[in-house]
């Protein structure tokens, strides 16, 4: 059985409306160990025949058999395996990868055979030393002469065994001395048992073969032995370099991943400016998303923390609601009603809201403020902290002393920024002063006339115990609750009160108990309520949606960066078409090529993502250094998400270029200069 057999093989190409027959019904057989030269002028079909013989191209008609198996029935991956295991190619233009040194180029076919780095490097070195390149192992192709580059290509052809050596015009780009050395090497390889198929247009080169096949117009016109007078030189064969053990599927995948990562890094280094610009797009996108997420997360954490501490477990109830008839004036809440609510399960405390509008004056400054009655728990309940001075003592709270504490807004309204209010006297006047006979039934109470101004001594100032420092309304002045009742508003009832829950029952259930008890006591639902917990959940939903909206805006930048990566990778595929053809010729499958470009896209995006995260982290540190309201942090979770998103962008936007690269025909790719 012949090693290679062609039965009526034809290969047609369509150029517009014209059909070109490169091969026209060729039938021939080549035995193992033969040295065959295929001759013909340009356009005779000899290169097409070599491409078919090397499984780089498929015939349009006929059968191509290797060891009796029809290669036309094999898929792309099976043909790649044939090229990898059985064939070795020596090209006229050498076709070496410029970013690899001599040893790396020679070892390339072993990568796709799953051979480990150490084993393939050792074999490549042994082959190169055998070919006289022992001192050129680490030289790049541009540092080698033409003859040396061709020797590297011979070493590459022998890397996986090279049972069949296909040499396409191997002396075409060499001087006469290097050409003679090349022909001697081919004869030596044939003597060592390799089947040599040489394509040439030069009769003197073809004369070194033991068999010459001449083509014309795609047909075999002559098939004969070596002409007389040019016997084959029986050169002694050098010992073969040690063979390598080829890896299995998993081993091959590991080797290819490492090779793909190394190649991706070399490719990115080879185009630094383009790599930088591509990374910049991804970096901006990732930095936008991470920064927005970090900022919105910090804002949500701060806002929600402040609102939670203020509103969690709180229910506010006030008289009146929208369902009452027009003009209806529901009664205030009696103290007995508040006492009844304090006995309900889930209620920790009930505090009436005592507040009136008043005019406060200090020297020439007037301010319309809210005056509130306060007790020992007011600072905690209202989330306040002392800024200067002190709060009310137990004696002042019990005796009804005419002292007050100003909040930040009221202090700014009554005093200059450089002036301390502590110990100063302010005058308080309100139409409610003395209303209702505040002295009735109260030992020692002295009601002031309506509209009179009462002197109060400022003993302290407070501000919101919050990072955000919110101030609402006109500002507040706090007086002892007994003073409020005796001097300002002696009504025993209140218009509003707050309930603090003890969290033993759900807020909804506590609110239901409060509503039921108040309706029973008042005879009608003539009041309204506001639950801090339910409103807090609404605020959480709102801030979450807001954060998602901003993250989506940032993702647009990431999308633009991804499109840029896809464009760059498409350009890279176009520029590296010949490299793709070389890899396919030495045995790379379509999946191997696809993996190569996908990994390059992912590496590019991941590097850009890391730079983007670094930008975000630096921005967060700078923001934290210039302010203390929001604590912005880029967490490890954000790093992981950014890395995952970068990888995803590389996979998504690298898929199209990778598929385009893998879909290239080896013949078309090799023909691209």
C-alpha positions in Angstrom: 0.0 0.0 0.0 1.4 3.4 -1.0 2.0 6.0 1.7 0.3 8.7 -0.3 -2.2 8.1 -3.2 -4.1 10.5 -5.3 -7.0 9.3 -7.5 -8.4 11.7 -10.0 -7.8 14.7 -7.8 -8.9 18.1 -9.1 -8.9 21.5 -7.5 -10.9 24.3 -8.9 -11.0 28.0 -7.8 -13.7 30.5 -8.7 -12.5 34.0 -9.4 -15.6 36.1 -10.0 -17.3 34.5 -13.0 -14.2 32.6 -14.0 -13.4 29.0 -12.9 -9.7 28.1 -12.7 -8.6 24.5 -12.6 -5.4 24.4 -10.6 -5.3 20.6 -10.6 -7.1 18.5 -13.3 -7.6 14.8 -12.6 -4.2 13.9 -11.1 -3.6 10.3 -10.2 -0.3 9.2 -8.6 1.2 7.3 -5.7 4.2 8.0 -3.5 5.8 5.2 -1.5 7.4 5.7 2.0 11.0 6.7 1.8 10.9 8.2 -1.7 12.5 11.4 -2.7 10.1 13.1 -5.1 10.5 16.3 -6.9 7.4 18.1 -8.3 8.4 20.4 -11.2 6.6 22.9 -13.3 6.5 26.5 -14.3 4.5 29.1 -12.5 0.8 28.4 -12.7 1.3 24.7 -13.4 -0.3 23.7 -10.2 2.7 22.4 -8.3 2.1 24.5 -5.2 -1.6 23.6 -5.1 -0.6 19.9 -5.3 1.8 20.4 -2.4 -0.9 22.0 -0.4 -3.2 19.1 -1.1 -0.5 16.5 -0.2 0.3 18.4 3.0 -3.4 18.5 4.1 -3.4 22.3 3.9 -6.1 22.2 1.2 -8.9 19.9 0.2 -9.4 18.7 -3.4 -12.6 19.6 -5.2 -12.9 16.2 -6.8 -11.2 12.8 -6.4 -9.7 11.0 -3.5 -6.5 11.8 -1.4 -5.4 8.7 0.6 -2.8 8.5 3.3 -2.0 4.9 4.4 -5.2 4.0 2.6 -7.4 6.4 4.6 -9.4 9.0 2.6 -8.2 12.4 3.9 -11.2 14.1 2.2 -13.5 12.5 4.8 -11.5 14.0 7.7 -12.6 17.1 9.6 -10.4 20.2 10.3 -9.1 18.9 13.6 -8.3 15.5 12.2 -6.4 17.1 9.3 -4.5 19.2 11.8 -3.6 16.1 13.7 -2.2 14.6 10.4 -0.1 17.7 9.8 1.1 17.6 13.4 2.0 13.9 13.5 3.0 13.0 10.0 4.2 16.1 8.1 6.9 18.6 8.3 7.0 21.8 6.1 10.0 23.7 4.7 8.8 26.9 3.1 10.6 29.1 0.6 10.1 32.2 2.9 11.0 30.2 6.0 7.8 31.3 7.8 9.3 31.7 11.2 7.5 33.6 14.0 9.5 36.8 14.6 8.8 37.0 18.3 10.3 33.5 19.0 13.9 32.6 19.0 15.4 29.8 17.0 14.7 27.2 19.7 11.1 28.5 20.2 10.4 28.3 16.5 11.8 24.8 16.2 9.8 23.6 19.2 6.4 25.1 18.0 4.9 21.8 16.6 5.5 20.1 19.9 3.3 22.6 21.7 0.3 21.3 19.8 1.4 17.8 20.5 1.2 18.4 24.3 4.9 18.1 24.9 6.1 19.7 28.1 8.4 22.8 28.0 11.5 21.0 29.2 11.2 18.1 26.8 10.4 20.1 23.7 13.2 22.6 24.5 15.7 19.7 24.8 14.6 18.2 21.5 14.7 21.5 19.7 18.2 22.2 21.0 19.4 18.8 19.9 17.9 19.2 16.4 19.4 22.7 16.0 22.8 21.5 17.3 22.7 18.7 14.8 22.0 21.3 12.0 24.9 23.4 13.1 23.0 26.1 15.0 24.0 25.2 18.6 25.3 28.8 19.1 22.2 30.4 17.7 19.5 28.9 19.9 18.4 32.2 21.4 18.6 34.4 18.2 15.5 35.8 16.7 14.8 35.2 12.9 16.0 38.7 12.1 19.3 37.9 13.6 19.9 34.8 11.4 21.0 34.5 7.8 18.7 33.0 5.2 20.4 29.6 5.3 20.3 29.6 9.1 16.6 30.4 9.1 16.0 27.6 6.6 17.8 25.2 9.0 15.5 26.3 11.8 12.5 25.5 9.6 14.1 22.0 9.0 14.4 21.5 12.7 10.7 22.6 13.1 9.7 20.1 10.4 11.5 17.3 12.3 10.2 18.3 15.7 7.3 15.8 15.9 9.1 13.2 13.7 8.4 14.6 10.2 7.8 11.3 8.4 6.9 13.2 5.3 8.9 16.4 4.6 7.3 18.9 2.2 9.8 21.4 0.9 8.4 24.3 -1.2 11.2 25.9 -3.2 13.6 25.4 -0.3 16.5 27.0 -2.2 14.6 29.8 -3.8 15.6 32.5 -1.3 19.2 31.1 -0.7 22.5 31.8 -2.3 24.2 29.0 -4.1 26.3 27.8 -1.1 23.3 27.8 1.3 21.2 26.1 -1.5 23.7 23.3 -1.9 23.8 22.8 1.9 20.0 22.7 1.9 19.9 20.0 -0.8 22.5 18.0 1.0 20.4 18.1 4.2 17.3 16.9 2.3 19.3 14.0 0.9 20.6 13.2 4.4 17.0 13.2 5.7 15.9 10.9 2.9 18.8 8.6 3.7 17.6 8.6 7.3 14.1 7.3 6.2 12.1 10.4 5.7 9.9 10.7 2.6 10.8 13.9 0.8 8.5 15.8 -1.5 10.3 18.7 -3.1 8.5 21.4 -5.1 10.7 23.4 -7.5 10.8 24.9 -10.9 14.6 24.4 -11.2 15.6 21.2 -13.1 19.0 21.2 -11.4 17.4 21.1 -8.0 14.9 18.5 -9.1 17.8 16.3 -10.3 18.7 15.6 -6.7 15.5 13.6 -6.3 15.1 10.0 -7.1 11.8 10.7 -8.9 10.7 13.7 -10.8 7.0 14.5 -11.5 6.4 17.3 -14.0 3.1 19.3 -14.1 1.6 21.4 -16.8 -1.8 23.1 -16.6 -2.7 21.1 -13.6 -1.9 17.7 -15.2 1.0 15.2 -14.8 2.9 15.3 -18.1 6.0 13.3 -16.9 6.7 11.0 -14.0 10.2 9.4 -14.2 13.3 8.5 -12.3 16.5 10.6 -11.8 18.2 11.6 -15.1 21.5 9.8 -15.8 24.6 11.6 -14.7 23.0 12.9 -11.5 23.1 10.1 -9.1 21.7 10.5 -5.6 24.4 11.1 -3.1 24.6 8.4 -0.5 25.6 10.7 2.4 26.0 9.1 5.9 23.1 9.9 8.1 23.6 11.6 11.5 21.9 10.1 14.5 18.3 11.4 15.1 17.7 13.7 18.0 16.0 12.0 20.9 12.2 11.6 20.4 9.8 13.2 22.8 6.8 11.7 24.5 3.6 13.3 23.3 1.0 14.3 25.9 -2.6 13.3 26.2 -5.6 15.6 25.8 -5.3 17.2 29.3 -1.6 17.6 29.0 -1.9 19.1 25.6 -4.5 21.6 26.9 -2.2 22.6 29.8 0.8 23.1 27.4 -1.3 25.2 25.0 -2.7 27.4 27.8 0.8 28.2 29.0 2.0 28.8 25.4 -1.1 31.0 24.7 -0.4 33.1 27.7 3.3 33.5 26.9 2.4 34.3 23.3 -0.3 36.8 24.4 2.3 38.6 26.6 4.9 38.7 23.8 2.2 40.0 21.3 1.1 42.8 23.7 4.7 43.8 24.3 5.4 43.9 20.6 2.7 46.6 20.1 3.1 48.7 23.2 1.3 51.8 22.0 -1.7 49.9 20.7 -1.8 47.8 23.8 -1.7 50.9 26.0 -4.6 52.5 24.1 -6.7 49.4 24.3 -6.0 49.0 28.0 -6.8 52.6 28.5 -10.3 52.1 27.1 -10.9 49.1 29.4 -9.3 50.9 32.3 -11.6 53.9 32.0 -14.6 51.5 31.8 -13.6 49.5 34.8 -12.6 52.6 36.8 -15.9 54.1 36.0 -17.9 51.1 37.1 -15.8 50.4 40.2 -15.7 54.1 41.2 -19.4 54.5 40.8 -20.2 51.3 42.7 -17.7 52.4 45.4 -19.2 55.9 45.7 -22.8 54.8 45.6 -22.0 52.0 48.1 -20.3 54.5 50.4 -23.2 57.0 50.0 -25.8 54.2 50.6 -23.9 52.9 53.6 -23.6 56.4 55.1 -27.1 57.6 54.3 -28.8 54.3 55.2 -26.7 54.0 58.4 -27.7 57.5 59.5 -31.4 57.1 58.6 -31.5 53.6 60.1 -30.1 54.9 63.4 -32.6 57.7 63.4 -35.7 55.9 62.1 -35.2 52.2 63.0 -37.8 51.1 65.5 -39.6 54.5 65.5 -43.2 55.2 64.8 -44.5 58.8 64.8 -48.2 59.5 65.4 -50.0 62.9 65.1 -53.6 64.1 65.3 -55.6 64.5 62.1 -55.7 62.7 58.7 -57.0 63.3 55.2 -60.1 61.2 55.8 -61.7 63.6 58.3 -64.4 66.0 57.2 -63.3 69.5 56.2 -62.8 71.8 59.2 -62.8 68.9 61.7 -60.4 69.5 64.6 -59.5 66.2 66.3 -58.5 66.4 69.9 -54.9 66.3 71.1 -53.5 63.1 72.7 -54.2 62.9 76.4 -51.5 61.8 78.8 -53.7 58.9 79.8 -53.7 57.7 76.2 -49.9 57.8 76.1 -49.7 55.8 79.3 -52.0 53.2 77.9 -49.8 52.8 74.8 -46.7 52.3 77.0 -48.3 49.1 78.3 -48.6 47.5 74.8 -46.2 44.6 73.8 -43.3 45.6 71.7 -43.3 49.3 72.9 -40.2 50.5 74.7 -41.1 54.1 75.3 -43.6 56.8 74.3 -42.6 60.4 74.2 -44.8 63.3 73.5 -43.7 66.0 71.1 -43.8 69.4 72.8 -43.0 72.1 70.4 -44.0 75.7 69.7 -42.7 78.4 67.3 -41.1 81.3 69.0 -39.1 84.4 68.4 -35.6 84.4 70.1 -33.5 87.5 70.4 -29.9 88.2 71.4 -29.0 91.8 71.2 -29.7 93.0 67.7 -30.3 89.5 66.2 -33.7 87.9 65.9 -34.6 84.4 64.8 -37.8 82.5 64.4 -37.1 79.0 65.9 -38.8 76.0 67.2 -38.7 75.6 71.0 -38.9 72.0 72.2 -39.3 70.5 75.6 -36.5 68.1 76.4 -35.7 65.5 79.0 -32.7 63.4 80.0 -33.1 61.1 77.0 -33.5 63.8 74.3 -29.9 63.7 73.1 -30.0 60.0 72.5 -33.5 59.9 71.0 -32.8 62.8 68.5 -29.2 61.6 67.7 -27.6 64.8 69.1 -24.2 65.4 70.6 -22.8 68.2 72.7 -20.7 70.7 70.7 -20.0 73.1 73.6 -21.1 73.7 77.2 -23.4 71.1 78.8 -26.8 69.6 78.7 -29.6 70.0 81.4 -28.7 68.8 84.9 -31.2 66.7 86.9 -31.9 69.8 89.1 -32.7 72.0 86.1 -35.0 69.3 84.6 -36.9 68.9 87.9 -37.0 72.6 88.9 -38.0 74.1 85.6 -35.0 76.4 85.2 -35.0 79.0 82.5 -32.0 77.6 80.6 -31.8 76.4 77.0 -29.6 74.6 74.6 -29.2 75.7 71.0 -28.7 73.5 68.0 -26.1 74.4 65.3 -28.6 76.2 63.1 -30.1 78.3 65.9 -26.7 79.2 67.2 -25.6 80.5 63.8 -28.9 82.6 63.6 -28.3 84.3 67.0 -24.6 84.5 67.4 -21.5 85.4 65.3 -19.2 82.6 64.3 -16.5 83.8 66.5 -18.8 84.5 69.5 -19.4 81.8 72.2 -23.1 81.6 73.2 -22.4 79.8 76.5 -23.6 81.9 79.4 -25.3 84.5 77.2 -29.0 85.5 77.8 -31.6 85.3 75.0 -35.2 86.6 75.1 -37.9 84.2 74.1 -41.4 85.4 73.1 -44.4 83.5 71.7 -48.1 83.9 71.5 -48.4 80.7 73.4 -46.5 82.0 76.4 -48.8 81.7 79.5 -51.6 80.2 77.3 -54.1 78.1 79.3 -52.9 79.2 82.8 -49.8 77.3 83.1 -49.6 77.9 86.9 -52.8 76.1 87.7 -52.2 73.2 90.0 -48.4 73.6 89.8 -46.7 74.6 93.0 -44.2 77.4 92.5 -45.3 78.0 88.9 -45.4 81.6 87.7 -47.1 82.1 84.4 -45.9 84.9 82.2 -48.3 87.3 80.5 -49.2 86.5 76.9 -46.7 88.0 74.5 -44.1 88.6 77.2 -40.4 87.9 76.6 -38.8 85.5 79.0 -35.0 85.5 79.6 -33.2 82.2 79.1 -29.5 81.5 79.7 -27.7 79.4 77.0 -25.8 76.6 78.8 -24.8 74.5 75.7 -24.9 73.9 72.0 -25.6 70.6 70.2 -25.3 69.3 66.7 -26.4 66.3 64.8 -24.6 63.1 65.7 -24.2 62.3 62.0 -21.4 62.3 59.4 -23.7 64.2 57.1 -24.8 66.9 59.6 -28.4 67.3 58.3 -30.3 70.4 59.4 -34.0 70.7 58.6 -36.4 73.6 59.3 -35.6 76.8 61.2 -33.5 75.3 63.9 -34.4 74.2 67.4 -33.9 75.5 70.9 -34.3 73.0 73.7 -35.6 73.8 77.2 -36.4 71.5 80.1 -39.8 69.9 79.7 -41.0 71.2 83.0 -40.0 74.7 82.0 -41.8 74.2 78.7 -45.0 73.2 80.5 -44.8 75.9 83.2 -43.7 78.8 81.1 -44.6 78.2 77.5 -47.4 75.7 76.9 -49.3 74.3 79.9 -51.6 72.1 77.9 -51.6 68.6 79.4 -52.2 67.0 76.0 -49.8 66.8 73.0 -50.5 67.0 69.2 -47.9 64.3 68.3 -45.8 61.7 70.0 -43.2 59.1 69.0 -43.0 55.4 69.9 -39.8 53.5 70.3 -40.1 49.8 69.8 -38.2 47.2 71.7 -37.9 44.8 68.6 -39.6 41.9 70.3 -42.4 42.1 67.7 -42.4 43.0 64.0 -42.9 46.8 63.3 -46.2 46.0 61.4 -47.6 44.2 64.3 -46.7 46.9 66.8 -48.3 49.5 64.6 -51.4 47.4 64.3 -51.6 47.2 68.2 -51.1 51.0 68.5 -53.8 51.8 65.9 -56.3 49.4 67.5 -55.7 50.8 71.1 -55.9 54.5 70.0 -59.2 53.9 68.1 -60.6 52.2 71.2 -59.6 55.1 73.4 -60.5 58.0 71.0 -63.6 56.4 69.4 -62.3 57.1 65.8 -59.2 56.9 63.7 -58.6 60.6 63.7 -54.8 60.4 63.6 -52.0 59.6 61.2 -48.9 57.6 61.5 -45.5 57.2 59.9 -43.3 54.1 60.4 -39.6 54.6 60.2 -38.9 50.9 59.2 -41.3 50.8 56.3 -40.0 54.1 55.0 -36.5 52.9 55.5 -37.2 49.9 53.3 -38.6 52.2 50.6 -35.5 54.3 50.8 -33.3 51.2 50.4 -35.2 50.2 47.3 -34.8 53.7 45.9 -31.1 54.0 46.6 -30.5 50.5 45.2 -32.2 51.5 42.0 -30.3 54.7 41.9 -27.0 52.8 42.4 -27.9 50.4 39.6 -28.7 53.3 37.3 -25.3 54.9 37.9 -23.6 51.5 37.5 -25.4 51.2 34.2 -24.1 54.6 33.1 -20.6 53.5 34.0 -21.0 50.2 32.1 -21.5 52.2 28.9 -17.8 53.3 29.2 -16.9 49.6 29.7 -19.0 48.7 26.6 -17.1 51.3 24.6 -13.8 49.9 25.8 -14.9 46.3 24.9 -15.8 47.4 21.4 -12.3 49.0 21.1 -10.7 45.7 22.2 -12.7 43.8 19.6 -11.6 46.3 16.9 -7.9 46.0 18.0 -8.2 42.2 18.0 -9.7 42.2 14.5 -6.8 44.3 13.4 -4.4 41.9 15.1 -6.0 38.9 13.3 -5.5 40.8 10.0 -1.9 41.6 10.7 -1.0 38.1 12.0 -2.7 36.0 9.3 0.5 34.5 8.2 1.3 33.5 11.8 -2.1 31.8 12.0 -1.2 29.9 8.8 2.1 28.8 10.3 0.5 27.5 13.4 -2.1 25.6 11.5 0.6 24.2 9.2 2.5 22.8 12.2 -0.6 21.2 13.6 -2.7 23.8 15.5 -6.4 23.0 15.5 -9.1 25.6 15.0 -9.8 25.4 18.7 -6.1 26.1 19.4 -6.1 29.2 17.3 -9.4 30.3 18.8 -8.0 29.8 22.3 -4.9 31.8 21.4 -6.8 34.9 20.4 -9.4 34.6 23.2 -6.6 34.4 25.8 -4.9 37.5 24.3 -8.2 39.4 24.5 -8.8 38.3 28.1 -5.2 39.1 29.1 -5.5 42.6 27.5 -8.8 43.2 29.3 -7.6 41.9 32.6 -4.5 44.1 32.6 -6.8 47.1 31.7 -9.1 46.0 34.5 -6.3 45.9 37.1 -5.2 49.3 36.0 -8.8 50.6 36.3 -9.1 49.2 39.8 -5.8 50.8 40.7 -7.1 54.1 39.5 -10.3 53.6 41.5 -8.4 52.7 44.6 -6.1 55.8 44.3 -9.2 58.0 43.7 -10.9 56.6 46.8 -7.8 57.3 48.9 -7.6 60.8 47.6 -11.3 61.4 48.3 -11.0 60.0 51.8 -8.0 62.3 52.4 -9.8 65.5 51.5 -13.1 64.8 53.3 -14.5 62.7 56.2 -18.3 62.6 55.3 -18.1 59.6 53.1 -15.8 56.6 53.6 -15.1 55.3 50.1 -13.4 52.0 49.9 -12.6 49.5 47.1 -13.1 46.1 48.6 -11.6 42.8 47.7 -15.0 41.8 46.4 -14.9 44.8 44.0 -11.4 43.6 42.9 -12.8 40.1 42.2 -15.8 41.5 40.4 -13.7 43.8 38.3 -11.4 41.0 37.4 -14.4 38.8 36.5 -16.0 41.6 34.5 -12.7 42.3 32.7 -12.4 38.6 31.8 -16.0 38.5 30.6 -15.4 41.6 28.4 -12.4 39.9 26.9 -14.4 36.7 26.3 -17.4 38.5 24.8 -15.5 40.9 22.6 -12.7 38.6 21.8 -15.0 35.9 20.5 -15.6 37.4 17.0 -11.9 38.0 16.3 -11.0 34.5 17.6 -13.6 32.8 15.5 -12.5 34.8 12.4 -8.9 33.7 13.1 -9.9 30.0 13.5 -12.0 30.1 10.4 -9.0 31.0 8.1 -7.9 28.5 5.6 -4.2 27.5 6.2 -3.5 28.0 2.5 -5.0 31.5 2.4 -3.3 32.4 5.7 0.2 31.3 4.5 -0.2 33.2 1.2 -0.8 36.5 3.1 2.3 38.6 3.4 
